[in-house]
Amino acid sequence: MRLAATIRGTSYRFASVTEVLAKANPPKSGDDQAGISAKDAVERVAARAALSELTLADLRENPVIPYEVDELTRQVEDNLHDPSYRAISHLTVGQFREWLLESTTTGSTIRSISRGLTPEMVAAASKLMSNMDLMTIGSKAEVVVRANSTLGLSGRMSSRLQPNHPRDDVQGILASAREGLSFGCGDAVIGVNPATDSAESTVEILRALGDLTTRNGIPTQNCVLSHVTVQMRALELGCPMDLMFQSFSGSQAGNEAFGISIALMDEAYAIMKEKTSNRGPNFMYFETGQGSALSSNAHHGADQVTLEARCYGFARRYDPFLVNTVVGFIGPEYLEGGSQITRAALEDHFMGKLMGLPMGCDACFTYHADMNQDELESLEVLLAAAGVSFLMALPVGDDIMLNYQSSSFHDIPSVRRLLQKRPTPEFDAWLADAGIMDGDRPGERFGHAEVIR
């Protein structure tokens, strides 16, 4: 294994695979903060040259966090599908990139090898890709999952309706949900970030949303994004729960900061499998975001793209219905502005899809990041063209509880119309019956929240 390259007569040598992966990464403020990024563009090119010559087998044998010290590394290695791995292990990262981009490499072909890929492999490939490359491959990698509706079919783009309220006022949440539904949003999930992380609040919100969707015959899923242990208690109280949620990090130490472990998530999965109120077979929902491990000093010297890929290696264990990268939410300390947020969103979508996950994205930014509304809208279109499974839908794109900017109720039908996308088939039929949509055009009751009783 050669960890060196010569650029313009200057030789560059790297101490480890972890260093090559970090220095090959496109500029990220989080990597700069961690002190692991390339010192200049030439060193970045040298790292990419060295990375392109490593085989996928080299990357499997050199995870960025050793097997002995990290349970995420162990669960990826112990559960890797060997026949799929052997089909691609001989390829260099450069050859793997070319193979993914070939016109003869289809979505079903990519799907056939996804269980043989480690996070380090998909992260390495992303570092040799342009934004267009990431979109091209992401659009090929179709991932279809089912709960109360069918997500990820070709020509479809769904949305998470996010009716948050700063006091968890149920009537306020329902009012916002009705408005979003009237604009054709919410087919992926109606998901509430609670202000109060308690079992009682979780139960109250889920029961209210369940009544709303049942009464109106709306084919979607409901979720309250409280901590997984809180949701487990809510299930014990007899609460209907379509999806169980948890945020992930890319290392064992990062997940410990979230208050979770593989053992806990396995327990939660087993309980949810027994008690879920959705038709399945997919019933888990996970959120991630570049920089989460660094923010808890749990990055082990690895770059944030590779650590993000490791989140997807963990998520894959549970065959989730939704995985969402909340790309700009952690802040400019990790993704400085519009160009870095855009790049991270396309990387995350590509890596998750390559690993066989139903990837959505919260195209968003905090108010102290160097990004504007035009850049955010452009990112939404790029993601939709790349085949993203779902985007967020908030009132005017402004979350009054979490205080950040995201995509709006109006953005979702606009992007669908622009790129000829439709919601899930089940939700599409409901919108037509309700008069909210007429094919791909607004119906007579579009935007009329009073339609939803």
C-alpha positions as CSV (number, residue, x, y, z in Angstrom):
1,M,0.0,0.0,0.0
2,R,1.6,3.3,-1.2
3,L,0.6,6.4,0.7
4,A,2.5,8.9,-1.5
5,A,2.3,11.0,-4.6
6,T,4.5,13.5,-6.5
7,I,3.1,16.7,-7.8
8,R,5.2,19.2,-9.8
9,G,8.4,17.5,-8.6
10,T,7.4,17.7,-5.0
11,S,6.9,14.4,-3.1
12,Y,4.1,14.1,-0.6
13,R,4.0,11.2,1.9
14,F,1.1,10.5,4.3
15,A,1.3,8.6,7.5
16,S,-2.0,6.6,7.3
17,V,-5.1,6.0,5.3
18,T,-6.9,8.2,7.8
19,E,-4.6,11.1,6.9
20,V,-5.0,10.5,3.1
21,L,-8.8,10.5,3.5
22,A,-8.7,13.7,5.5
23,K,-6.4,15.6,3.2
24,A,-8.2,14.5,0.1
25,N,-11.4,16.0,1.4
26,P,-12.8,19.2,-0.2
27,P,-12.4,22.3,2.0
28,K,-14.5,22.0,5.2
29,S,-14.3,24.4,8.1
30,G,-14.7,21.5,10.5
31,D,-11.6,19.7,9.1
32,D,-9.7,23.0,9.5
33,Q,-10.9,23.3,13.1
34,A,-9.7,19.8,13.8
35,G,-6.3,20.5,12.2
36,I,-6.5,17.6,9.8
37,S,-7.2,19.3,6.4
38,A,-4.7,19.7,3.6
39,K,-2.4,22.8,4.0
40,D,-3.1,23.9,0.4
41,A,-4.7,22.9,-2.9
42,V,-1.6,21.1,-4.1
43,E,-1.4,18.9,-1.0
44,R,-5.1,18.1,-1.5
45,V,-4.4,17.0,-5.1
46,A,-1.5,14.8,-3.9
47,A,-3.7,13.2,-1.3
48,R,-6.4,12.5,-4.0
49,A,-3.8,11.0,-6.3
50,A,-2.6,8.7,-3.5
51,L,-6.2,7.8,-2.6
52,S,-7.1,7.0,-6.1
53,E,-4.5,4.2,-6.1
54,L,-5.6,2.5,-3.0
55,T,-7.8,-0.5,-3.4
56,L,-11.2,-1.0,-1.7
57,A,-9.6,-3.9,0.1
58,D,-6.9,-1.5,1.5
59,L,-9.8,0.7,2.9
60,R,-11.6,-2.2,4.5
61,E,-8.3,-3.3,6.2
62,N,-7.6,0.2,7.5
63,P,-10.8,1.7,9.0
64,V,-10.3,5.2,10.4
65,I,-11.2,4.0,13.9
66,P,-9.8,0.6,14.8
67,Y,-11.9,-2.5,15.2
68,E,-10.7,-3.0,18.8
69,V,-11.9,0.4,20.1
70,D,-15.1,1.2,18.2
71,E,-18.3,-0.8,18.1
72,L,-19.4,0.9,14.8
73,T,-16.3,-0.4,13.1
74,R,-17.0,-3.8,14.5
75,Q,-20.6,-4.0,13.4
76,V,-19.7,-2.9,9.8
77,E,-16.9,-5.4,9.5
78,D,-18.9,-8.3,11.2
79,N,-21.9,-7.7,9.0
80,L,-20.3,-7.0,5.6
81,H,-21.8,-9.1,2.8
82,D,-18.8,-11.0,1.6
83,P,-19.9,-12.0,-1.9
84,S,-20.7,-8.3,-2.7
85,Y,-17.4,-7.2,-1.2
86,R,-15.4,-9.8,-3.2
87,A,-17.0,-8.5,-6.4
88,I,-15.4,-5.1,-6.0
89,S,-12.6,-5.4,-3.5
90,H,-9.9,-5.5,-6.2
91,L,-10.8,-2.1,-7.7
92,T,-8.8,1.0,-6.8
93,V,-10.8,3.9,-5.6
94,G,-10.1,5.6,-9.0
95,Q,-11.4,2.5,-10.9
96,F,-14.4,2.3,-8.5
97,R,-15.3,5.9,-9.4
98,E,-15.1,5.2,-13.1
99,W,-17.2,2.0,-12.7
100,L,-19.9,4.0,-10.9
101,L,-20.0,6.6,-13.6
102,E,-20.2,4.1,-16.5
103,S,-23.5,4.2,-18.3
104,T,-23.8,0.4,-18.1
105,T,-23.7,0.6,-14.3
106,T,-27.3,0.8,-13.3
107,G,-29.2,1.3,-10.1
108,S,-29.8,-2.4,-9.6
109,T,-26.1,-3.1,-10.1
110,I,-25.2,-0.5,-7.5
111,R,-27.8,-2.0,-5.2
112,S,-26.3,-5.5,-5.6
113,I,-22.9,-4.4,-4.2
114,S,-24.1,-1.9,-1.5
115,R,-23.9,-4.4,1.4
116,G,-20.3,-5.1,0.5
117,L,-19.2,-1.5,0.9
118,T,-17.7,-0.1,4.0
119,P,-18.1,3.6,5.0
120,E,-14.4,4.3,4.2
121,M,-14.9,3.0,0.6
122,V,-17.9,5.3,-0.2
123,A,-16.2,8.3,1.6
124,A,-13.1,7.7,-0.5
125,A,-15.1,7.6,-3.7
126,S,-16.9,10.8,-2.9
127,K,-13.6,12.7,-2.5
128,L,-12.7,12.0,-6.2
129,M,-16.1,13.2,-7.4
130,S,-17.2,16.5,-8.8
131,N,-20.6,17.7,-7.7
132,M,-22.0,16.6,-11.0
133,D,-20.5,13.1,-10.5
134,L,-22.2,12.9,-7.1
135,M,-25.5,13.8,-8.6
136,T,-25.2,11.5,-11.5
137,I,-24.5,8.4,-9.4
138,G,-27.0,9.5,-6.7
139,S,-29.7,9.6,-9.3
140,K,-29.0,6.1,-10.4
141,A,-29.0,4.6,-7.0
142,E,-32.8,4.0,-6.4
143,V,-33.7,2.8,-2.9
144,V,-37.4,1.9,-2.4
145,V,-38.8,1.4,1.1
146,R,-42.3,1.0,2.5
147,A,-44.2,1.9,5.6
148,N,-47.8,3.3,5.2
149,S,-46.6,4.7,1.8
150,T,-43.9,3.8,-0.7
151,L,-40.9,6.0,-0.7
152,G,-38.1,6.3,-3.3
153,L,-39.7,5.3,-6.6
154,S,-38.4,6.7,-9.8
155,G,-39.9,10.1,-10.7
156,R,-41.0,10.7,-7.1
157,M,-39.9,13.2,-4.5
158,S,-41.4,13.3,-1.0
159,S,-41.3,15.7,1.9
160,R,-41.2,15.7,5.6
161,L,-43.8,18.1,7.0
162,Q,-42.2,19.7,10.1
163,P,-44.9,21.5,12.1
164,N,-42.8,22.4,15.1
165,H,-44.1,24.6,17.9
166,P,-41.9,26.4,20.6
167,R,-44.3,25.2,23.4
168,D,-45.4,21.9,21.9
169,D,-48.9,23.4,21.7
170,V,-50.9,20.6,20.0
171,Q,-53.4,22.9,18.3
172,G,-50.5,25.0,16.9
173,I,-48.9,21.8,15.6
174,L,-52.1,20.6,14.0
175,A,-52.7,24.0,12.4
176,S,-49.3,24.0,10.8
177,A,-49.7,20.3,9.7
178,R,-53.0,21.1,8.0
179,E,-51.4,24.0,6.1
180,G,-48.5,21.9,5.0
181,L,-50.8,19.1,3.8
182,S,-52.9,21.5,1.8
183,F,-49.7,22.4,-0.2
184,G,-49.1,18.7,-0.9
185,C,-46.4,18.2,1.7
186,G,-45.9,15.4,4.3
187,D,-45.9,12.2,2.3
188,A,-42.6,11.0,3.8
189,V,-43.6,11.8,7.4
190,I,-45.2,14.4,9.5
191,G,-42.4,14.8,12.0
192,V,-42.3,17.1,15.0
193,N,-39.2,18.1,16.9
194,P,-40.5,18.4,20.4
195,A,-39.7,21.3,22.7
196,T,-40.3,19.0,25.7
197,D,-38.5,15.6,25.5
198,S,-41.0,13.7,27.6
199,A,-43.0,10.5,27.1
200,E,-46.2,12.3,27.9
201,S,-45.6,15.1,25.4
202,T,-44.6,12.5,22.8
203,V,-47.8,10.5,23.4
204,E,-50.0,13.6,23.2
205,I,-48.5,14.8,19.9
206,L,-48.5,11.4,18.3
207,R,-52.1,10.7,19.3
208,A,-53.2,14.1,17.9
209,L,-51.4,13.6,14.6
210,G,-52.7,10.0,14.4
211,D,-56.3,11.3,14.8
212,L,-55.7,13.8,12.1
213,T,-54.3,11.4,9.5
214,T,-56.8,8.7,10.3
215,R,-59.8,11.0,10.2
216,N,-58.7,12.4,6.8
217,G,-57.5,9.1,5.4
218,I,-54.0,10.5,4.8
219,P,-51.5,7.8,3.7
220,T,-48.4,8.9,5.5
221,Q,-46.3,8.4,8.7
222,N,-46.2,10.3,12.0
223,C,-43.2,10.8,14.2
224,V,-42.1,12.8,17.2
225,L,-38.3,13.2,17.3
226,S,-37.7,12.7,21.0
227,H,-34.8,10.6,22.3
228,V,-35.2,6.9,21.5
229,T,-35.6,6.1,25.2
230,V,-38.4,8.5,25.5
231,Q,-40.1,7.0,22.5
232,M,-39.7,3.5,24.0
233,R,-41.5,4.8,27.1
234,A,-44.2,6.2,24.9
235,L,-44.7,2.8,23.3
236,E,-45.1,1.3,26.8
237,L,-47.9,3.8,27.3
238,G,-49.8,2.4,24.3
239,C,-49.0,5.2,21.9
240,P,-49.4,4.6,18.2
241,M,-46.0,5.1,16.6
242,D,-45.4,4.8,12.8
243,L,-41.7,5.6,12.9
244,M,-39.1,5.5,15.7
245,F,-36.4,8.2,15.5
246,Q,-32.8,8.8,16.6
247,S,-29.9,11.0,15.7
248,F,-26.6,9.2,14.9
249,S,-22.9,10.1,15.0
250,G,-20.0,8.4,13.2
251,S,-18.2,6.9,16.2
252,Q,-19.0,5.0,19.3
253,A,-17.9,7.9,21.5
254,G,-20.1,10.3,19.4
255,N,-23.1,8.1,19.9
256,E,-22.4,7.8,23.6
257,A,-22.7,11.7,23.6
258,F,-26.1,11.2,22.1
259,G,-26.9,8.7,24.9
260,I,-27.1,5.6,22.6
261,S,-25.3,2.4,21.8
262,I,-25.8,-0.5,19.4
263,A,-27.3,-2.5,22.2
264,L,-29.8,0.2,23.0
265,M,-30.7,0.6,19.3
266,D,-31.1,-3.1,18.9
267,E,-33.5,-3.1,21.8
268,A,-35.4,-0.2,20.5
269,Y,-35.7,-1.8,17.0
270,A,-37.0,-5.0,18.5
271,I,-39.7,-3.2,20.5
272,M,-40.7,-1.1,17.5
273,K,-40.9,-4.2,15.3
274,E,-43.4,-5.6,17.7
275,K,-45.4,-2.5,18.4
276,T,-45.2,-0.2,15.3
277,S,-48.5,1.1,14.0
278,N,-47.3,1.2,10.4
279,R,-47.7,-1.5,7.8
280,G,-43.9,-1.8,7.3
281,P,-41.6,-3.4,6.7
282,N,-39.5,-0.3,7.3
283,F,-40.1,1.7,10.6
284,M,-36.9,3.5,11.7
285,Y,-36.0,7.1,11.0
286,F,-32.4,8.4,11.5
287,E,-30.8,11.9,11.3
288,T,-27.2,12.7,10.8
289,G,-25.0,15.6,9.9
290,Q,-21.3,16.3,9.1
291,G,-19.5,17.6,12.2
292,S,-21.5,15.8,14.9
293,A,-18.5,13.6,16.0
294,L,-16.1,16.6,16.0
295,S,-18.6,18.7,18.1
296,S,-18.3,16.1,20.9
297,N,-14.6,15.6,20.5
298,A,-15.2,12.1,19.3
299,H,-13.7,12.2,15.8
300,H,-10.5,10.2,16.4
301,G,-8.6,12.4,13.9
302,A,-10.8,11.4,11.0
303,D,-12.5,13.9,8.6
304,Q,-16.1,14.7,8.8
305,V,-17.1,13.2,5.5
306,T,-15.7,9.8,6.4
307,L,-17.4,10.0,9.8
308,E,-20.7,10.9,8.2
309,A,-20.3,7.8,6.0
310,R,-19.9,5.7,9.2
311,C,-23.3,7.0,10.3
312,Y,-24.7,5.3,7.2
313,G,-22.9,2.1,8.0
314,F,-24.6,2.1,11.4
315,A,-28.0,3.1,10.0
316,R,-27.9,0.3,7.4
317,R,-28.1,-2.2,10.3
318,Y,-31.8,-1.3,10.8
319,D,-33.2,-1.1,7.3
320,P,-34.7,2.4,8.0
321,F,-37.6,4.0,6.2
322,L,-36.0,7.5,6.4
323,V,-32.4,8.8,6.7
324,N,-32.0,12.5,6.8
325,T,-28.8,14.5,6.7
326,V,-29.5,17.8,8.4
327,V,-26.7,19.4,6.4
328,G,-26.3,22.9,7.6
329,F,-27.8,22.7,11.0
330,I,-24.7,22.2,13.2
331,G,-23.3,25.6,12.0
332,P,-20.5,27.3,10.2
333,E,-17.9,25.9,12.5
334,Y,-18.3,22.7,10.5
335,L,-19.7,23.9,7.1
336,E,-18.8,27.5,6.7
337,G,-21.2,28.7,4.0
338,G,-23.2,28.0,0.9
339,S,-20.6,26.2,-1.2
340,Q,-19.5,23.9,1.7
341,I,-23.1,23.1,2.7
342,T,-24.0,22.4,-1.0
343,R,-21.0,20.1,-1.4
344,A,-21.8,18.3,1.9
345,A,-25.5,17.7,1.0
346,L,-24.5,16.1,-2.4
347,E,-21.8,14.0,-0.7
348,D,-24.1,12.8,2.0
349,H,-26.9,11.9,-0.5
350,F,-24.4,10.1,-2.7
351,M,-22.8,8.1,0.2
352,G,-26.1,7.1,1.8
353,K,-27.7,6.0,-1.5
354,L,-24.5,4.0,-2.4
355,M,-24.9,2.2,0.9
356,G,-28.5,1.3,0.1
357,L,-30.3,3.9,2.3
358,P,-33.4,6.0,1.5
359,M,-31.6,9.4,1.7
360,G,-33.4,12.7,2.4
361,C,-31.8,16.0,3.1
362,D,-32.7,19.0,5.3
363,A,-31.3,21.7,2.9
364,C,-30.8,24.3,5.6
365,F,-28.5,26.8,7.3
366,T,-28.2,28.6,10.6
367,Y,-28.5,32.3,10.7
368,H,-24.8,32.9,11.4
369,A,-23.7,30.8,8.3
370,D,-22.6,32.5,5.1
371,M,-25.5,31.3,2.9
372,N,-28.5,33.0,1.4
373,Q,-32.0,32.1,0.2
374,D,-31.0,31.8,-3.4
375,E,-28.2,29.4,-2.6
376,L,-30.7,27.3,-0.5
377,E,-33.2,27.1,-3.3
378,S,-30.5,26.1,-5.8
379,L,-29.5,23.3,-3.4
380,E,-33.0,22.0,-3.3
381,V,-33.1,21.8,-7.1
382,L,-29.7,20.1,-7.2
383,L,-30.8,17.5,-4.6
384,A,-34.1,16.8,-6.4
385,A,-32.3,16.4,-9.7
386,A,-29.9,14.0,-7.9
387,G,-32.8,11.8,-6.8
388,V,-33.2,12.8,-3.2
389,S,-36.0,10.8,-1.5
390,F,-37.3,13.7,0.5
391,L,-36.8,17.3,1.5
392,M,-38.2,19.3,4.5
393,A,-41.3,21.4,4.4
394,L,-41.7,24.2,7.0
395,P,-44.0,27.3,7.1
396,V,-42.2,29.9,5.0
397,G,-39.0,27.8,5.5
398,D,-38.5,29.2,8.9
399,D,-38.5,26.9,12.0
400,I,-39.8,29.0,14.9
401,M,-38.7,26.4,17.5
402,L,-35.2,25.4,16.2
403,N,-34.4,28.8,14.7
404,Y,-32.9,27.9,11.4
405,Q,-33.8,28.3,7.7
406,S,-34.9,25.4,5.6
407,S,-37.2,24.5,2.6
408,S,-40.8,25.8,2.7
409,F,-44.3,24.4,2.1
410,H,-44.2,26.3,-1.2
411,D,-40.8,25.0,-2.3
412,I,-41.9,21.4,-2.5
413,P,-44.7,21.7,-5.1
414,S,-42.5,24.2,-7.0
415,V,-39.5,21.8,-7.2
416,R,-41.8,18.9,-8.1
417,R,-43.3,20.9,-10.9
418,L,-40.0,22.1,-12.2
419,L,-38.4,18.6,-12.4
420,Q,-41.6,16.7,-13.1
421,K,-41.6,14.8,-9.8
422,R,-44.6,13.5,-7.9
423,P,-45.2,12.5,-4.3
424,T,-45.6,8.9,-3.2
425,P,-48.3,7.0,-5.2
426,E,-50.5,6.6,-2.2
427,F,-50.3,10.3,-1.2
428,D,-50.6,11.4,-4.8
429,A,-54.0,9.7,-5.0
430,W,-55.1,11.2,-1.7
431,L,-54.2,14.7,-3.0
432,A,-56.3,14.2,-6.1
433,D,-59.3,12.9,-4.1
434,A,-59.0,15.9,-1.8
435,G,-58.9,18.4,-4.7
436,I,-55.5,19.7,-3.5
437,M,-53.7,18.6,-6.7
438,D,-54.9,18.0,-10.2
439,G,-52.3,15.8,-11.7
440,D,-49.1,17.8,-11.4
441,R,-50.9,21.1,-11.1
442,P,-52.5,22.8,-8.1
443,G,-56.1,21.8,-7.7
444,E,-59.1,23.9,-6.6
445,R,-58.3,23.3,-2.9
446,F,-54.6,23.8,-3.1
447,G,-53.5,25.8,-0.1
448,H,-56.9,25.6,1.6
449,A,-56.0,24.2,5.0
450,E,-59.7,23.9,6.0
451,V,-60.0,20.9,3.6
452,I,-58.2,18.9,6.3
453,R,-60.6,18.3,9.1
